[in-house]
């Protein structure tokens, strides 16, 4: 745990060097969030928005925008660059497992995003858009659990993408594909329940609802406690995948003489 704390703190402090640029990013997030909210407010004047209503849909979009940066991880956790420079060989001989090392560094970046992007957005939307603030502590605990699992799943997926750099010249397109699938299948753009049946099935069989749909519905009090079971299962499965991928990376580096 001490090693994880040191890695996370180091990544967090490095992000502090770019606070001004990240402030611009936060402003951009507010602008895009207000655009999405305005669109749904306009739609809500003509349609019932079944299951949510106009105010409920505004809250859904607002909270989705708040938590976006908790799962929007760096490309491949930076592993592609470390493979390109050969740093990966040194990383593999560290006394810390490569996955834990990479996840710890990314955790610091996520903590930075929480403090300097998610929290400001949350306060702004709660004050000016009417984002409800739950009074039930159980809702807060479930939401926190959902968000922690969402961040962890995002880290695992990015790690698996990052290690593909050992086999491909360019792995960045995997990240672009992952981001595209996430926007569609996570429920960020619209509730999964409104999707066509076949797309709902694909979405629910993927880990992406853990990013937005499950945490947001948990926060709004419309998800049953059992909804947290799916992301918990994905955390376990993706953890196994990450450790298996690391074993494959070790064999690959050895074959290359690294």
N, C-alpha and C positions, 0 to 999 in steps of 0.2 A: 504493500500500500504506500510505503514511503517513496518508492521509485515512481509509482504512478503519480503521486502528488508532485514530485519534482518535475517530471515530464510535463504534466498539465500546467504547472505554474510557469515553466519556461516558455511554453507555447503561448500562454496567456500574456505574459510580459512582452513577448515579441510582437504580438498583435497591437499592443498599446502604442507602438511606434507609428501606427497608421490610423490613429483615432480620427483625424480630420477626414480622410478619404472614406472611412467607414461611416462617418456622420452623414456624408453625402449619400451613401448607400441607404441609410435609414430614411432619409428624406425621400429618396426615390421609392422606397417600399411604401411609405405613407401615401405618396401620389398614386401609385398603382393600386394600392388597397382602396383608396377613395374612388378610383375609376371603377373597380369591380363592384364596390358597394352601390355606386350610382346606377350601374347597369342593372343590378338585381332589384334595386328600388323601383326602377322604371318598369321592369318586367312584372314586379309585384302589383303594380297598379292595374294590370290587365289580366293577370292570372292568379290563381289561389296559392300557388307554390305549395302543393299538397305535402303535408307532414311538417312544414316549417312556417309557412306564412311569411309575410313581408319582413317583420321584425326578426323572426327566427332565422331567416335566410341572411339578413344583414349580420346578425351575430355569428352565424356559421362562417361567412366569408371573412369577417374581421378576425376571428380567432385563428382561422387557417393562415391568415397573413402574419399573425403574431408568431406562430410556431414554425413558420417556414424555415427559418435559419437554424433551427435546432437539428434538422435532418439534412440540410443542404451542405454536405461535407466537401472538403477540398478534393480535387481530382485524384483518385487512387491513393489518398492519404499521402501524396508526395512520393510514392514508391517508384513511379516511372522515372523521375529525375534521379533518384538514388541508384537505380539500375543503370541508367545511362552514364553516370559518373563513376560507377564501380563501388560507391559507398555501401551498397547492399551487402557486399562481402564482409565489411567490417560490422555491419548491423547484425549479421547472422552469428558472429562470434561473441557478441555482447553477452553478459550474464543474464540478460532480460530477453524473454521470448519476443520474436519479431512482431507478432500480432499485438502483444501487450505494449511493446515499445511504441508502435504506430498508433494504437488506440489511445494510449496515454497522452501523446502529443496532440491528437485531434480533440480529446476531451477538453484541453485548455482552450482551443479555438472555439469550441461550442460554448464553454462557460463565458467567453468574451462576447459571443453573439447573444447570449441570454441577457447579459447585463447592459449591452450597448445597442442592441437592436430590438430584441423581443420585449423587454420590460418597457422601454419608451413607447413602443407601438401599443402595448397593452394599456398603458395609462392614457394615451391619447384616444384610443378607441372607446375606453370605458367612460371618459369624460365627454367626448364630443359625438360619438356615434351610437351610444347606448348599449355597448357591449355589457351584458349582465355580469355581475360579480356574485358567484354562489356564496350563500351563507352557511351551507352544510359542509363541515370539515371533511366528511367522508367523500364528497365530490372532489374536494381539493386533493385528497390522498390518492384517489383513483386516477385523477388527471395527472398528478405528478408521476405515478407509476407508469401510466401510458406514455408520457413524454420521455421518461428515462429509457423505456424500452424502444421507443421510436428512434431516439438518438443512437442507441446501441446498434439497432438494426441498420441504420444508415452507415455507421462506422464499419460494420461487418461487410456490407455490400461494397463499399468503397475499397476496403482492404482486398477483397477478392478480385475487384477490377484492377487494383494496383499491381498485384502479383502477376497478372497476365503479361506485364511488361517483360518478364523473363522469356516469354515465348513469342511475343509480337514486337515488331519495330515501333509501332504506335498504338497505344491502348486508350488514347483520349476519346476515341469514338465510342468506346464502351460506356464512358461516363456520360457522354451526350445522349446515348440511347437510354441509359438509366434515368437521367433527368426527365427525358421525354415521357417514358413510361410512368414515372412517378407523378408527373403533372396530370396525366390522364387517369391512371388507375388508383391513385391515392384518395380521390375525392376532393382534391384541392380546387378544381374548376367548378365542379358541381357534385352534389351528393351521389354516392354510388347507387342509392335506391332509384334514382331517376335515369340511370343508364339502361340501354337495351339489355334484355335478359342474358344474351351470350357474353356481353361485355362485363356484366355484373359477375358472372361465373368466373371469368378470367381474373377479374380484380380480386375477388374473395379468395382465390387459390394462390394469389401472390402475396408477398409481404407488404406491398405498398399501402393498403388501408391503415396499417399501423402508423403511417406517417401523419395523416391528416384526419381521415374519417373517424377512426376509433378515438383518438384523443379529443377531437372537437365534440363529438357526440357525447363523450363521457363528461366533458366540461359543461355542456348544455343540459345534462341530465336526461338525455334521450337514449343512452346506451345502457344495457343491462350489465351488471358486474361480470357476467360470463364473457363479455366482449373482450376482456383483457386476456383471455386464455389464448387466443390466436397469436397475438404478438409475443406472448411468453413462449409458445412453441417455436415460433420463428427465431427467437433469441437463441434457443437451444440448438436448433438445426444449423443456423448460420455460424454459431460458435464452433461446432464440429467442422463445418466447411472451412472456416478460417484456419484451424489447426491442421487440417488435412492439406490445405493449400500450402502452408508453411513447410510441411514435410516434403511436398513436391518441389518447393523452391530450393530447399537444401540439396536435394538430389540433383536438380538442374545446375546449380552453381558448382557442385562437385564435378559433374560431367564436363562442364566448360573449363574446369581447372582452376576455378576461383577460390 
